[in-house]
Amino acid sequence: MQTILGAGGVIGLELAKALRDFTDDIRLVSRNPKKFNEKDQTLAADLTERLQVDTAVKGSEIVYLTAGLPYKAKIWRQQWPLIMQNVILACKKYQVKLVFFDNMYMYDPQSLSNMTEANPVNPSSKKGKVRASIAQMLLEEVEKGTLRALIARCADFYGPYTANSVLNETVFKNFSNGKKANWFCSVDFKHSYTYTTDAGKATAILGNSDNAYNQVWHLPTSNEALTGRQWIETIAKEMNVEPRYQVIGKNLIRILGWFNPVLREFVEMVYQYDRDYVFNSTKFEQAFKFTPAAVSEGIKKTLEQNFSDSREV
């Protein structure tokens, strides 16, 4: 059995779809789990509760931790260490392999122009410090030989079903509603986005590859590395709208954060937009002969799923 902990989000969906190439014995675990495949098993569980995690992990061969928490540093500090501890304990108890779906928040802000698995860990944000600490919890168990695990990291992502992603909210949705796109800090810097369908496929591949364990992997991401302006223009062209946009600076984000809780939490992450942000997935691509989806393809698929009713014909 292969079990997805935190199966309710877009990555859980894409992973469940991709796992069909490896097994039809899949368990989906979340607070309110729903089947993605006909034969899926579902189990309701709270990952902050140790006994519930124990039950969810028992009987598994591989566990994927893809959980997402509300975008609040306070909640991350309270719940992520507890969740990771619960999952590690259960995986050790039942000798289950663990795949942790991670982001890049823990990387040094000065090293974002070519992010590889060897990037220095030196987070500047509260959320980044949480991510660094829980990744270290896992890696320490790997180093001690008490757990077989791997970390699969992705950049900011976009794709089908990503209703709440930054790119969806600031560009796709605004164009769909006849508004200008929003971009943070400057449209002149490069910014990578991982296509979620690729992320799901690659995570399934890693989980089912014995030689992938006890390592960090970057999930396949197009090396086109478009600037903010190029993302806006490419999406606008596909949607048949004018590439109108406005740039929102950090000071304005801070002011808007007084009224918008999401922007209030986002202020500390704005550094990702005031410099080049290029995600390098060469290690995975070479190891598994995998070519990431081109940006044009990813945009088309995103529009087909998320905005099919609003696109101009």
C-alpha positions as a Markdown table, in Angstrom:
| # | Residue | x | y | z |
|---|---|---|---|---|
| 1 | Met | 0.0 | 0.0 | 0.0 |
| 2 | Gln | 1.1 | 3.6 | -0.8 |
| 3 | Thr | -0.4 | 6.2 | 1.5 |
| 4 | Ile | -0.8 | 10.0 | 0.9 |
| 5 | Leu | -0.9 | 12.0 | 4.1 |
| 6 | Gly | -2.6 | 15.4 | 3.3 |
| 7 | Ala | -4.3 | 14.1 | 0.2 |
| 8 | Gly | -6.9 | 16.9 | -0.1 |
| 9 | Gly | -4.7 | 19.4 | -2.0 |
| 10 | Val | -3.7 | 19.7 | -5.6 |
| 11 | Ile | -0.4 | 17.9 | -5.1 |
| 12 | Gly | -2.3 | 15.0 | -3.4 |
| 13 | Leu | -4.6 | 14.9 | -6.4 |
| 14 | Glu | -1.8 | 14.9 | -9.0 |
| 15 | Leu | 0.2 | 12.3 | -6.9 |
| 16 | Ala | -2.8 | 10.0 | -6.6 |
| 17 | Lys | -3.3 | 10.2 | -10.4 |
| 18 | Ala | 0.4 | 9.4 | -11.0 |
| 19 | Leu | 0.6 | 6.5 | -8.6 |
| 20 | Arg | -1.8 | 4.5 | -10.8 |
| 21 | Asp | 1.2 | 3.7 | -12.9 |
| 22 | Phe | 2.8 | 1.9 | -9.9 |
| 23 | Thr | 0.0 | 0.5 | -7.8 |
| 24 | Asp | -3.8 | 0.3 | -7.4 |
| 25 | Asp | -3.5 | 0.0 | -3.6 |
| 26 | Ile | -3.6 | 3.7 | -2.6 |
| 27 | Arg | -4.8 | 5.1 | 0.7 |
| 28 | Leu | -5.8 | 8.8 | 0.8 |
| 29 | Val | -5.6 | 10.5 | 4.2 |
| 30 | Ser | -6.9 | 13.9 | 5.1 |
| 31 | Arg | -9.5 | 15.5 | 7.4 |
| 32 | Asn | -12.2 | 15.0 | 4.7 |
| 33 | Pro | -10.7 | 12.6 | 2.1 |
| 34 | Lys | -12.3 | 11.9 | -1.3 |
| 35 | Lys | -11.5 | 9.2 | -3.8 |
| 36 | Phe | -9.5 | 10.2 | -6.9 |
| 37 | Asn | -9.3 | 6.7 | -8.4 |
| 38 | Glu | -12.0 | 4.1 | -8.3 |
| 39 | Lys | -10.1 | 1.7 | -6.0 |
| 40 | Asp | -8.7 | 4.3 | -3.6 |
| 41 | Gln | -9.1 | 3.7 | 0.1 |
| 42 | Thr | -9.9 | 6.8 | 2.2 |
| 43 | Leu | -9.2 | 7.5 | 5.9 |
| 44 | Ala | -10.1 | 10.6 | 7.8 |
| 45 | Ala | -7.3 | 11.7 | 10.2 |
| 46 | Asp | -5.8 | 14.7 | 11.9 |
| 47 | Leu | -2.1 | 14.7 | 11.3 |
| 48 | Thr | -1.4 | 16.5 | 14.6 |
| 49 | Glu | -2.8 | 13.5 | 16.5 |
| 50 | Arg | -0.2 | 10.9 | 17.0 |
| 51 | Leu | -2.5 | 7.9 | 17.3 |
| 52 | Gln | -4.4 | 8.9 | 14.1 |
| 53 | Val | -1.2 | 9.2 | 12.2 |
| 54 | Asp | -0.1 | 5.8 | 13.5 |
| 55 | Thr | -3.3 | 4.3 | 12.1 |
| 56 | Ala | -2.9 | 6.0 | 8.8 |
| 57 | Val | 0.6 | 4.8 | 8.3 |
| 58 | Lys | 0.2 | 1.2 | 9.5 |
| 59 | Gly | 0.2 | -1.3 | 6.6 |
| 60 | Ser | 1.9 | 1.1 | 4.2 |
| 61 | Glu | 5.0 | 0.4 | 2.1 |
| 62 | Ile | 5.5 | 4.1 | 1.2 |
| 63 | Val | 4.1 | 7.2 | 2.8 |
| 64 | Tyr | 3.9 | 10.6 | 1.0 |
| 65 | Leu | 3.6 | 13.7 | 3.2 |
| 66 | Thr | 2.0 | 16.3 | 1.0 |
| 67 | Ala | 0.0 | 18.2 | 3.7 |
| 68 | Gly | -0.6 | 21.9 | 3.4 |
| 69 | Leu | -1.4 | 24.2 | 6.4 |
| 70 | Pro | -3.1 | 27.6 | 6.5 |
| 71 | Tyr | -0.6 | 30.3 | 5.3 |
| 72 | Lys | 0.1 | 31.6 | 8.8 |
| 73 | Ala | 3.6 | 31.5 | 10.4 |
| 74 | Lys | 2.0 | 31.0 | 13.9 |
| 75 | Ile | 0.1 | 27.9 | 12.7 |
| 76 | Trp | 3.2 | 26.5 | 10.9 |
| 77 | Arg | 5.3 | 26.9 | 14.1 |
| 78 | Gln | 2.7 | 25.1 | 16.2 |
| 79 | Gln | 1.7 | 22.3 | 13.8 |
| 80 | Trp | 4.5 | 21.4 | 11.4 |
| 81 | Pro | 7.0 | 20.1 | 13.9 |
| 82 | Leu | 4.2 | 18.0 | 15.5 |
| 83 | Ile | 3.1 | 16.6 | 12.2 |
| 84 | Met | 6.6 | 15.7 | 11.2 |
| 85 | Gln | 7.4 | 14.1 | 14.5 |
| 86 | Asn | 4.2 | 12.0 | 14.3 |
| 87 | Val | 4.9 | 10.9 | 10.8 |
| 88 | Ile | 8.5 | 10.0 | 11.5 |
| 89 | Leu | 7.6 | 8.0 | 14.6 |
| 90 | Ala | 5.0 | 6.0 | 12.7 |
| 91 | Cys | 7.2 | 5.4 | 9.7 |
| 92 | Lys | 10.0 | 4.2 | 12.0 |
| 93 | Lys | 7.6 | 2.0 | 13.9 |
| 94 | Tyr | 6.3 | 0.2 | 10.8 |
| 95 | Gln | 9.5 | 0.5 | 8.8 |
| 96 | Val | 7.8 | 2.5 | 6.1 |
| 97 | Lys | 9.6 | 4.6 | 3.5 |
| 98 | Leu | 8.8 | 8.4 | 3.7 |
| 99 | Val | 8.6 | 10.9 | 0.8 |
| 100 | Phe | 8.3 | 14.5 | 2.0 |
| 101 | Phe | 6.9 | 17.0 | -0.5 |
| 102 | Asp | 8.7 | 20.3 | 0.4 |
| 103 | Asn | 9.2 | 23.8 | -0.9 |
| 104 | Met | 12.3 | 26.0 | -1.2 |
| 105 | Tyr | 11.6 | 28.5 | 1.6 |
| 106 | Met | 14.6 | 27.3 | 3.6 |
| 107 | Tyr | 17.2 | 28.4 | 1.0 |
| 108 | Asp | 19.4 | 31.4 | 1.5 |
| 109 | Pro | 17.8 | 34.4 | -0.2 |
| 110 | Gln | 21.2 | 35.3 | -1.8 |
| 111 | Ser | 21.3 | 31.9 | -3.6 |
| 112 | Leu | 18.0 | 32.0 | -5.6 |
| 113 | Ser | 19.4 | 32.7 | -9.0 |
| 114 | Asn | 20.3 | 29.0 | -9.6 |
| 115 | Met | 18.7 | 26.8 | -6.9 |
| 116 | Thr | 20.0 | 23.3 | -6.7 |
| 117 | Glu | 19.8 | 20.6 | -4.1 |
| 118 | Ala | 23.1 | 21.9 | -2.7 |
| 119 | Asn | 21.8 | 25.4 | -2.0 |
| 120 | Pro | 22.8 | 26.7 | 1.4 |
| 121 | Val | 20.0 | 26.5 | 4.0 |
| 122 | Asn | 19.7 | 29.9 | 5.6 |
| 123 | Pro | 16.1 | 31.1 | 5.7 |
| 124 | Ser | 15.2 | 34.7 | 6.3 |
| 125 | Ser | 11.5 | 34.3 | 6.9 |
| 126 | Lys | 9.5 | 32.8 | 9.8 |
| 127 | Lys | 7.9 | 30.2 | 7.5 |
| 128 | Gly | 11.3 | 29.4 | 6.0 |
| 129 | Lys | 12.8 | 28.7 | 9.4 |
| 130 | Val | 9.9 | 26.2 | 10.1 |
| 131 | Arg | 10.5 | 24.4 | 6.8 |
| 132 | Ala | 14.2 | 24.2 | 7.6 |
| 133 | Ser | 13.6 | 22.8 | 11.0 |
| 134 | Ile | 11.2 | 20.0 | 9.9 |
| 135 | Ala | 13.5 | 19.1 | 7.0 |
| 136 | Gln | 16.3 | 18.8 | 9.4 |
| 137 | Met | 14.2 | 16.5 | 11.6 |
| 138 | Leu | 13.8 | 14.1 | 8.7 |
| 139 | Leu | 17.4 | 14.3 | 7.6 |
| 140 | Glu | 18.8 | 13.6 | 11.0 |
| 141 | Glu | 16.8 | 10.3 | 11.1 |
| 142 | Val | 18.2 | 9.5 | 7.7 |
| 143 | Glu | 21.8 | 10.2 | 8.8 |
| 144 | Lys | 21.3 | 7.9 | 11.8 |
| 145 | Gly | 20.0 | 5.1 | 9.6 |
| 146 | Thr | 16.7 | 4.9 | 11.5 |
| 147 | Leu | 14.5 | 6.0 | 8.5 |
| 148 | Arg | 14.5 | 5.6 | 4.7 |
| 149 | Ala | 13.3 | 8.9 | 3.4 |
| 150 | Leu | 13.7 | 11.5 | 0.7 |
| 151 | Ile | 12.7 | 15.2 | 0.2 |
| 152 | Ala | 11.1 | 16.3 | -3.0 |
| 153 | Arg | 11.2 | 20.1 | -3.4 |
| 154 | Cys | 9.4 | 22.3 | -5.9 |
| 155 | Ala | 9.3 | 26.0 | -6.7 |
| 156 | Asp | 6.2 | 28.1 | -6.6 |
| 157 | Phe | 3.7 | 26.1 | -8.6 |
| 158 | Tyr | 0.9 | 26.5 | -11.1 |
| 159 | Gly | -1.4 | 24.1 | -13.1 |
| 160 | Pro | -4.8 | 22.5 | -13.1 |
| 161 | Tyr | -6.8 | 22.8 | -9.9 |
| 162 | Thr | -4.4 | 25.4 | -8.4 |
| 163 | Ala | -7.2 | 27.8 | -7.4 |
| 164 | Asn | -5.2 | 29.5 | -4.6 |
| 165 | Ser | -1.7 | 29.6 | -6.2 |
| 166 | Val | 0.0 | 33.0 | -6.4 |
| 167 | Leu | 0.2 | 33.0 | -10.3 |
| 168 | Asn | -3.5 | 32.0 | -10.5 |
| 169 | Glu | -4.6 | 34.7 | -8.2 |
| 170 | Thr | -2.5 | 37.5 | -9.6 |
| 171 | Val | -2.5 | 36.8 | -13.3 |
| 172 | Phe | -4.9 | 34.1 | -14.6 |
| 173 | Lys | -7.8 | 35.2 | -12.4 |
| 174 | Asn | -7.4 | 38.9 | -12.9 |
| 175 | Phe | -7.2 | 38.5 | -16.7 |
| 176 | Ser | -10.3 | 36.2 | -16.5 |
| 177 | Asn | -12.2 | 39.0 | -14.7 |
| 178 | Gly | -11.1 | 41.7 | -17.1 |
| 179 | Lys | -8.6 | 43.2 | -14.7 |
| 180 | Lys | -4.9 | 44.0 | -14.9 |
| 181 | Ala | -2.5 | 41.4 | -13.8 |
| 182 | Asn | -0.6 | 42.0 | -10.5 |
| 183 | Trp | 3.1 | 41.3 | -10.1 |
| 184 | Phe | 5.3 | 41.9 | -7.0 |
| 185 | Cys | 8.3 | 44.2 | -6.9 |
| 186 | Ser | 9.5 | 44.0 | -10.5 |
| 187 | Val | 8.5 | 42.3 | -13.8 |
| 188 | Asp | 12.1 | 42.2 | -14.9 |
| 189 | Phe | 13.4 | 39.3 | -12.8 |
| 190 | Lys | 13.2 | 35.7 | -13.8 |
| 191 | His | 10.8 | 33.5 | -11.8 |
| 192 | Ser | 10.4 | 29.7 | -12.1 |
| 193 | Tyr | 7.1 | 27.9 | -11.6 |
| 194 | Thr | 6.8 | 24.1 | -11.2 |
| 195 | Tyr | 3.9 | 22.6 | -13.2 |
| 196 | Thr | 1.8 | 20.6 | -10.7 |
| 197 | Thr | 1.2 | 17.6 | -13.0 |
| 198 | Asp | 4.9 | 17.2 | -13.4 |
| 199 | Ala | 5.3 | 17.5 | -9.7 |
| 200 | Gly | 2.9 | 14.7 | -9.0 |
| 201 | Lys | 4.4 | 12.4 | -11.6 |
| 202 | Ala | 7.9 | 13.0 | -10.4 |
| 203 | Thr | 7.0 | 12.5 | -6.7 |
| 204 | Ala | 5.5 | 9.1 | -7.6 |
| 205 | Ile | 8.6 | 8.2 | -9.6 |
| 206 | Leu | 10.9 | 9.1 | -6.7 |
| 207 | Gly | 8.8 | 7.2 | -4.2 |
| 208 | Asn | 9.0 | 4.0 | -6.3 |
| 209 | Ser | 12.7 | 4.3 | -7.0 |
| 210 | Asp | 14.8 | 2.6 | -4.3 |
| 211 | Asn | 18.0 | 4.4 | -5.3 |
| 212 | Ala | 16.3 | 7.8 | -4.9 |
| 213 | Tyr | 16.0 | 7.6 | -1.1 |
| 214 | Asn | 18.2 | 9.4 | 1.5 |
| 215 | Gln | 18.5 | 12.4 | -0.8 |
| 216 | Val | 17.0 | 15.7 | -1.6 |
| 217 | Trp | 15.5 | 16.1 | -5.1 |
| 218 | His | 14.3 | 19.1 | -7.0 |
| 219 | Leu | 11.1 | 18.3 | -8.9 |
| 220 | Pro | 11.2 | 18.8 | -12.7 |
| 221 | Thr | 10.7 | 22.5 | -13.6 |
| 222 | Ser | 11.0 | 24.1 | -17.0 |
| 223 | Asn | 14.3 | 25.8 | -17.5 |
| 224 | Glu | 12.8 | 28.6 | -19.6 |
| 225 | Ala | 12.9 | 30.9 | -16.6 |
| 226 | Leu | 10.6 | 33.6 | -17.9 |
| 227 | Thr | 10.6 | 37.0 | -16.3 |
| 228 | Gly | 7.5 | 38.3 | -14.7 |
| 229 | Arg | 6.7 | 40.4 | -17.8 |
| 230 | Gln | 7.2 | 37.3 | -20.0 |
| 231 | Trp | 4.8 | 35.2 | -17.8 |
| 232 | Ile | 2.2 | 38.0 | -18.1 |
| 233 | Glu | 2.6 | 38.3 | -21.9 |
| 234 | Thr | 2.5 | 34.6 | -22.5 |
| 235 | Ile | -0.6 | 34.1 | -20.4 |
| 236 | Ala | -2.3 | 37.1 | -21.9 |
| 237 | Lys | -1.6 | 35.8 | -25.4 |
| 238 | Glu | -3.1 | 32.4 | -24.6 |
| 239 | Met | -6.2 | 34.1 | -23.1 |
| 240 | Asn | -6.5 | 36.6 | -26.0 |
| 241 | Val | -6.3 | 39.6 | -23.8 |
| 242 | Glu | -4.1 | 42.7 | -23.5 |
| 243 | Pro | -1.0 | 42.1 | -21.3 |
| 244 | Arg | -1.9 | 44.9 | -18.9 |
| 245 | Tyr | -0.4 | 44.7 | -15.4 |
| 246 | Gln | 0.6 | 46.7 | -12.4 |
| 247 | Val | 3.6 | 46.2 | -10.1 |
| 248 | Ile | 2.9 | 46.1 | -6.4 |
| 249 | Gly | 5.9 | 47.1 | -4.2 |
| 250 | Lys | 6.8 | 45.8 | -0.8 |
| 251 | Asn | 5.6 | 49.0 | 1.0 |
| 252 | Leu | 2.2 | 48.7 | -0.6 |
| 253 | Ile | 2.0 | 45.0 | 0.2 |
| 254 | Arg | 2.7 | 45.9 | 3.8 |
| 255 | Ile | -0.1 | 48.5 | 3.8 |
| 256 | Leu | -2.6 | 46.2 | 2.1 |
| 257 | Gly | -1.7 | 43.6 | 4.7 |
| 258 | Trp | -3.4 | 45.7 | 7.3 |
| 259 | Phe | -6.7 | 44.7 | 5.6 |
| 260 | Asn | -5.8 | 41.4 | 4.0 |
| 261 | Pro | -4.4 | 38.6 | 6.2 |
| 262 | Val | -2.9 | 36.7 | 3.2 |
| 263 | Leu | -0.9 | 39.7 | 2.1 |
| 264 | Arg | 0.1 | 40.3 | 5.7 |
| 265 | Glu | 1.7 | 36.8 | 5.8 |
| 266 | Phe | 3.2 | 37.3 | 2.3 |
| 267 | Val | 5.3 | 40.3 | 3.1 |
| 268 | Glu | 8.2 | 38.3 | 4.5 |
| 269 | Met | 8.3 | 36.2 | 1.3 |
| 270 | Val | 8.5 | 39.2 | -1.1 |
| 271 | Tyr | 12.2 | 38.8 | -1.4 |
| 272 | Gln | 11.5 | 36.0 | -3.9 |
| 273 | Tyr | 10.3 | 38.6 | -6.4 |
| 274 | Asp | 13.0 | 41.3 | -6.0 |
| 275 | Arg | 15.7 | 39.1 | -7.6 |
| 276 | Asp | 16.0 | 36.2 | -10.0 |
| 277 | Tyr | 14.3 | 33.1 | -8.8 |
| 278 | Val | 15.5 | 30.1 | -10.9 |
| 279 | Phe | 14.8 | 26.5 | -9.9 |
| 280 | Asn | 17.2 | 23.9 | -11.2 |
| 281 | Ser | 16.0 | 20.4 | -11.6 |
| 282 | Thr | 18.8 | 19.0 | -13.7 |
| 283 | Lys | 19.5 | 16.2 | -11.2 |
| 284 | Phe | 16.1 | 14.7 | -11.5 |
| 285 | Glu | 15.8 | 15.3 | -15.3 |
| 286 | Gln | 19.1 | 13.4 | -15.9 |
| 287 | Ala | 18.5 | 10.6 | -13.5 |
| 288 | Phe | 15.0 | 9.8 | -14.8 |
| 289 | Lys | 15.2 | 11.0 | -18.4 |
| 290 | Phe | 12.3 | 13.4 | -17.7 |
| 291 | Thr | 11.5 | 16.5 | -19.7 |
| 292 | Pro | 9.4 | 19.1 | -17.8 |
| 293 | Ala | 6.3 | 20.5 | -19.5 |
| 294 | Ala | 7.0 | 23.6 | -21.5 |
| 295 | Val | 5.5 | 26.8 | -20.1 |
| 296 | Ser | 3.2 | 27.2 | -23.1 |
| 297 | Glu | 1.8 | 23.7 | -22.5 |
| 298 | Gly | 1.4 | 24.2 | -18.8 |
| 299 | Ile | -0.5 | 27.5 | -19.3 |
| 300 | Lys | -2.9 | 25.8 | -21.8 |
| 301 | Lys | -3.6 | 23.0 | -19.5 |
| 302 | Thr | -4.2 | 25.4 | -16.6 |
| 303 | Leu | -6.6 | 27.4 | -18.6 |
| 304 | Glu | -8.5 | 24.3 | -19.9 |
| 305 | Gln | -9.1 | 23.1 | -16.3 |
| 306 | Asn | -9.4 | 26.3 | -14.3 |
| 307 | Phe | -10.9 | 28.9 | -16.7 |
| 308 | Ser | -12.5 | 27.0 | -19.6 |
| 309 | Asp | -15.8 | 28.9 | -19.2 |
| 310 | Ser | -14.2 | 32.4 | -19.3 |
| 311 | Arg | -11.7 | 32.1 | -22.1 |
| 312 | Glu | -12.4 | 34.0 | -25.3 |
| 313 | Val | -13.1 | 31.9 | -28.4 |
